[in-house]
Amino acid sequence: MAVTANLPRFSRLSMCLLLSWTAVLVSGLGVVYVSHQCRLLYGELAQLQQEKNRLEIARGQNLLEASAQASLYRVEQLALGKLHMQVPALDEIVRVKP
């Protein structure tokens, strides 16, 4: 009769041990999953930073090109060459009074 009295206690202890091991395994798998996701996201972040750097370089080049296209010397050369414009003489300037 003493053997049957210890059986339920052993079963509780076994169940508790089983639940503890299950919790440890699930926790370990969770750590592995989160670590994998972290690595994937870090790789994606590195790619996005490279793309950002490439776009910043392209923007700087576009700004330089735009400033070169809008320079006063270039505009004056285009006005003189292509449009055949010229600076008016003093007697050709007409002042408009308000």
C-alpha positions as CSV (number, residue, x, y, z in Angstrom):
1,M,0.0,0.0,0.0
2,A,2.9,2.3,0.6
3,V,3.9,1.9,-3.1
4,T,0.6,3.1,-4.4
5,A,0.6,6.1,-2.0
6,N,3.9,7.4,-3.6
7,L,2.7,6.9,-7.1
8,P,0.6,10.1,-7.4
9,R,3.4,12.2,-6.0
10,F,5.9,10.7,-8.4
11,S,3.5,11.5,-11.3
12,R,3.2,15.1,-10.1
13,L,7.0,15.4,-10.0
14,S,7.3,13.8,-13.4
15,M,4.7,16.1,-14.8
16,C,6.4,19.2,-13.3
17,L,9.7,18.0,-14.7
18,L,8.2,17.4,-18.1
19,L,6.6,20.8,-18.2
20,S,9.9,22.4,-17.1
21,W,11.8,20.7,-19.9
22,T,9.1,21.7,-22.4
23,A,9.3,25.3,-21.3
24,V,13.1,25.2,-21.6
25,L,12.9,23.8,-25.1
26,V,10.2,26.2,-26.3
27,S,12.3,29.1,-24.8
28,G,15.4,27.8,-26.6
29,L,13.6,27.6,-29.9
30,G,12.2,31.1,-29.4
31,V,15.7,32.4,-28.8
32,V,16.9,30.7,-32.1
33,Y,14.0,32.2,-34.0
34,V,14.4,35.7,-32.7
35,S,18.2,35.5,-33.4
36,H,17.5,34.4,-37.0
37,Q,15.0,37.2,-37.5
38,C,17.5,39.7,-36.0
39,R,20.1,38.6,-38.5
40,L,17.7,38.9,-41.4
41,L,16.6,42.4,-40.4
42,Y,20.2,43.5,-39.8
43,G,21.1,42.3,-43.4
44,E,18.1,44.2,-44.7
45,L,19.1,47.3,-42.8
46,A,22.6,47.1,-44.2
47,Q,21.2,46.9,-47.8
48,L,18.9,49.9,-47.1
49,Q,21.9,51.9,-45.8
50,Q,23.9,51.1,-48.9
51,E,20.9,52.2,-51.0
52,K,20.6,55.4,-49.0
53,N,24.3,56.2,-49.5
54,R,24.0,55.6,-53.3
55,L,20.9,57.9,-53.5
56,E,22.7,60.6,-51.5
57,I,25.7,60.4,-53.9
58,A,23.3,60.6,-56.9
59,R,21.5,63.6,-55.3
60,G,24.8,65.4,-54.8
61,Q,25.7,64.8,-58.4
62,N,22.3,66.1,-59.5
63,L,22.7,69.2,-57.4
64,L,26.1,69.9,-58.9
65,E,24.8,69.4,-62.4
66,A,21.8,71.7,-61.7
67,S,24.0,74.4,-60.3
68,A,26.3,74.1,-63.3
69,Q,23.3,74.4,-65.7
70,A,22.0,77.4,-63.9
71,S,25.2,79.3,-63.7
72,L,25.0,82.9,-64.9
73,Y,28.0,82.5,-67.2
74,R,26.3,79.6,-69.0
75,V,22.9,81.4,-69.2
76,E,24.7,84.4,-70.7
77,Q,26.6,82.3,-73.2
78,L,23.3,80.6,-74.3
79,A,21.6,84.0,-74.6
80,L,24.3,85.4,-76.7
81,G,24.9,82.2,-78.8
82,K,21.6,80.5,-79.4
83,L,19.1,83.4,-79.0
84,H,21.4,86.1,-80.4
85,M,20.5,88.4,-77.5
86,Q,22.7,91.4,-76.7
87,V,23.0,93.9,-74.0
88,P,21.1,97.1,-75.0
89,A,22.9,100.4,-75.5
90,L,22.1,103.2,-73.1
91,D,20.0,105.0,-75.7
92,E,17.9,101.9,-76.2
93,I,16.9,101.6,-72.6
94,V,13.4,102.8,-71.9
95,R,12.4,103.7,-68.3
96,V,8.8,103.2,-67.4
97,K,7.3,105.4,-64.8
98,P,4.6,104.0,-62.5
